[in-house]
């Protein structure tokens, strides 16, 4: 049950995060069925490897690279945490004077880790479908893919019902579901996902 609640919160973040742009809401009669389509520019070919700082996640055993100068908030300090998030941003996350939302031209990425129980990519599909069924998101694009580390993954580009648009990559590391979901520059989000390396 806790799993459903926490991942439901993730859905709310996707639905409510607006990049200071006005999005056209879907028609009331529009279907929310997941449609798998060919890769777009954001996912078609791997980009150049990202040069920057490396973050190592000890509890699950993986690392990723994020751009130099970005801020990071890691909440996994307790190695017993079942679920946690690591938040990265191209702007100062601690600056409360900037107000809410993501500043225009900036990028925010959340790395979600679910250690509640072993999972597969089928569980990731079910999570995405549940978000669609609950009316939280509308899928623009979704595809199976392989990250540069040779890990199979699911890419999903969604629009939240309140206008936020996110690019997400779901994959399994040591039997646990990890996702990288970002708002902003799709190329940088892809580079961060491609930089993920299992530690063992």
N, C-alpha and C positions, 0 to 999 in steps of 0.2 A: 504494500500500500504506500509506504513512504516513497518507493521508486516512482509510482504514478504521480504523487503529489509534487515531488521535486522536478521531474521532467515536465509536468504541467506548468510549473513556474517558468521553466525555460521557454515553453510555448508562449506564455504571456509576454516574456521579454521580446520574443520575435514579433509578436503582434503589436506591441506598443511602442517599439523604438522607431522614432521618426527622424530621418536625417535632415530635418528642417526643410523638406520638400513636400509639396502637396501631392498625394497619390490619388488616382481615381479609384474609388471603391468598386469592387466587382458588382455586376448586376445581381439583383436578388435571385434571379432564375439561373444564374451561372452555376455550372457543375463544379464541384470541388474534387473531382476524380484525379488521382495521380496519373500523369501522362509522362511516359519516358520518351525522351527525344534525343537526337544526336547532340554531341558536344557543341557548345558555343565557344566564342573566343576565350571566355574565362577558364575553360577546362580542356580545350582541344589539345594543346601541346604543352609539355612542361616548360616553365620559364627558367631563366638563369637561376642557379642556386642563390639563395638569399645570404648576404654577408651581414653579420651583425652579432648579437649576443646569443649565447646558448642557455636555455633553461633546462634543468634536469629534474624530472619528476621521479623521486625515489620510490614512493609507495607502489606504483604500477610498473615502473621501469621503462621510461622513454625520455627522449629529449627532443627539443625543437629549437629552431633559430628564429629570432625576431629582430626587426630593424634596430640599428643603433639609435639611441636617443628616445626610444619609446619608454613609457612607464609600464610597470607590471605590478599587479596585486595578486599574490598567491595565497590561497586560503587552505592549503593542504597540510599545514604545519603539524597537525595531529595525524600521525601515520595510521591511526585506527579509523579515520574518517571514511565513511562508506561512499559518500558523494561529495564532490567539491568542484570548485571552478578556479581557473587561473585567468585573470583578465589582463589584456594588453591594450594599449592605446597609443596612437601617434600624438596625443596631447596629454597634458598633465591631469591624471585622474584625481589627484588630491586638491585641485583648484576648485573650491566650491563657488567662487565668485563667477565662474563662467555660466552658471545656470544648468538646467537639465538638458538632456539630449546630447547628440553628437554634433560638434561644430561642423559647419560646412567645410568640405574638403578634407576632413579628418577620417580616420579609420579606427574602429574598435573591434577587438577579437576576444571571444570567450572560449577557453578550452575547458570542456566539461568532462568529468571523469565519473563513471558509475561503477563502483566496486561492490554493489549490493549482491550480485551473483554472477556466475559466468554467463556471457551473452554471445550471440552470433550476429552477423549482419542482417539476418532475418528479423531479429529483435529491433534493429535500427529501422528497417522498413515498417514494422508494426508501429513504432513510435511516430514516424513521419505520418503514417496513415491515420493514426489516432488524432494527431494535431489537425489534419485535414477534416476528419469526421466531426471534430468538436467545433469546427468553424474558426479555428485560430489562424490558419494560414491557407494560402492558395499556392499550389505548386506552379511555377513558371517552367522549370526544367528540372529533370532528375535523370541520373545515369549511374550505371556501374562504371568504375574506373580503377586504375592502379596508380598509386602514388609513386614518386621516384624511389622510395625505399622498397618497392615491389610489393607493398601491402595492398590488398584489395580494399576498396572503399566505395562508399556511396556519396555522390555529389548531389546536393539539393539546393536549388535557387528558389526561394519562396518570398511571397509578399504577405505580410500580416494584415489582418482585417482593419487595423487602424493606420496602415500605411508604411510600416517599417519593412525594409527589404533586406534579406540576409542570404549569404552564401555559406553553406555548411558542408563539411566533410565528416563522414562517420566511418570509423574503422575499429578493429578489434586488436588490442595489445594484451598479451598474456591472459586471454579469455575475458577481458573487460572492455566494455564499450567506452570509447573516447570520441568526442566530437569537437571539431573546430568550427565555430560559427562566427561570422563576422559581418559587420555593417561598414560599407565604404568601398575602398579600392579592392575590387575582386581579384586583381592580379597579385597584390600583396597577400591577401587571404590565402590564395592558392599557393604562393611561395612558402608561407608558414606551414601549411598542410604538407607540402612536398618535403619540407625539412625534417619532418618527424622521423625519428629513428628509435626502434626498440632497443633497450639496453641489454636484454638477454634473449 
